[in-house]
Amino acid sequence: MNRPVSDLQLMISGMEPVLNEGFYVYTSVPQGTDTSMVPCIATVREAEGLTLVVPERQALANGWSILFRCAGAGGNQLQRRCRGLS
């Protein structure tokens, strides 16, 4: 079993981030929403609902509102920057 890393510099130096293809979005759904068939990158359970990070096409297919849109790999530099939607 590995020991936990508490040295921030050591932890960061060992990271190997990878950009996923396509666009990803933050969306919020009511507690109890079935998300079992959606490939969630991250979930945060909060009192007001469940916040998800999912592929944009999945959010749109489920009719979920997009709170924030981020691009993955591909496209030009401008397209790769994250941007909020109003």
ABEGO torsion letter per residue (X at the ends): XBBBBABAAAAAAABBBBBBBEBBBBBBBBBGBBAAABBBABBBBBAAEBBBBBBAAAAAAAGBBBABBBBBBEEBAAAABBBBBX
